[in-house]
Amino acid sequence: MTAIAKFLSDIEKIKKYDRQNHGNQPDYKRFSRDIRNLFERSSSCPGDLPGSVFEYWENEYIFKSQNIKEEPLQENCDRLAAMLSFLNGDDEDLSLLSDSDWQEIGKLVNYESEDLPIDVLQELMKVLVEKNAY
């Protein structure tokens, strides 16, 4: 099982556990912190960048949803996993991210760049240039 597959599996476990403990009623707000913690722990990228990327994902794909209680839908989990893949220096599912995702992630990387080790920053920037984020 890849790290991304495990991450997606763990999200499903969080969702399932929450629903089992709340009468099978979904509610993203109850377990959002658990997903954020999972994302940040799963990222090998140091500093605050993983938290910033998570906040972007949440604001862009979850809070704009017509039915936030049902979130995160599989499509949105896959996007979050693609963002994790990027942060971890993998190329798994990067095609799931839109041009606007790449541009926003590029802004976040620029903002956090002073706190990133140079080798990590170089790898992230290489992908961002390939994805035309700038």
N, C-alpha and C positions, 0 to 999 in steps of 0.2 A: 504494500500500500504506500503510495507516495505521501509526502507531507501534506500536499494540498487535499488529497482524498481523505486523509485523516482529519484535517481541519473541517472539511465539509461534513464528515461523519459526526464530529464532535458538536457542530452546530445543530444537527438533527437530534442528537442526544439531549442537548440543552432544551430545545423546543419540546421534545417529547416529555421530558421530566417535568417541565413547567406545566404542560397541559394535563399530565396525570395528577398533579397536585392541585389543580384548579378546575375540576369538573370538566375536563376536555375543552375548556374555553381558552382560545388563544388570546394573548395580549403581549405584543412586542415590548411594551414599556416595562413589564415585570421582569423580563430577562435580558434586556438590552445591555445592561452592565456586564452580564456573564459573557455575552458574545464579544463585547469590546475587550474584556480581559483575556479571552481566548485569542483574539486577533493579536493583541499586543504581546502576549506570551509566545505566540507562534512565529512572530517576526524575529528574524535575526538582525534586523536593522536597529542600530542603537538610537538613543535619544527620543525626542518627542514626535518624530516623523510618523511612526505607526499610528499614534493617537490622532494626529492631524488627518491622516488618510482615512482613518475610520470615521472621523467626524464628517469629512467630505462625503463619504459613501452614505452615511446615515442621513445627512441633510438632503442629498441629491436623490436618493432612491427609496428611502424608507419614509421620511417625514412628508414627502410629496405624494405618497401612495393614497389612493382613494379609500383603502381599507387597511389602515395601519395595524389593526389587531391581527390580521392574517400574515403580516410580514414577519420575517423576511421570506419572500417567495424564493423558490429554487433559482430563478433567474438572477435575483439580487444576491443570493448566497454565492452563486458562481462568479459574479462581478467582484464581490469582496475577496473571494479566493484568488482571482486574477490579480487583484491589487496586492495581496499577500505574496503571491508568486513574484511579482515585480520587486517588492521590498527584499525578498530573500535571494534575489539574483537568478531566479529561474525564469523560463520563458513559457511555462505552462499556462495556457488559456489567455494569453495577453490579448488575443484578437477579440475578446469579449468587451474590451474597454473601448469606448468611443473616442473620437478626436477631442471632444470637450473634456472627457475624463483625463486624457493625457495632458492637455493644457493646464488643467487645474492641478494635477499631480506635479507637473513641472513647477508651478508657482509654489506649491508646498515644499518641494525639494529646495528651491531657491531660498525660501524663507528659513528653512532649517539647516541650510548648508554649513553655516559656521560651526555647528555642533556635531557634524558628521566626520568620521575619519576620512581622510583624502581618498583612500582606496575604495571605500564604500561609495563616496560621492562620485568618483570617476565612473564606476560601474552603473550607477543610477543614471548619470548624465548621458552615458553612451546609449542606453536604451531610449531615453527621452529624446535624444537627437534623432535616432532611428524612427521614432514614432511621430516626428515633426511636432513636438510639444512646444518648440520655440520658433 
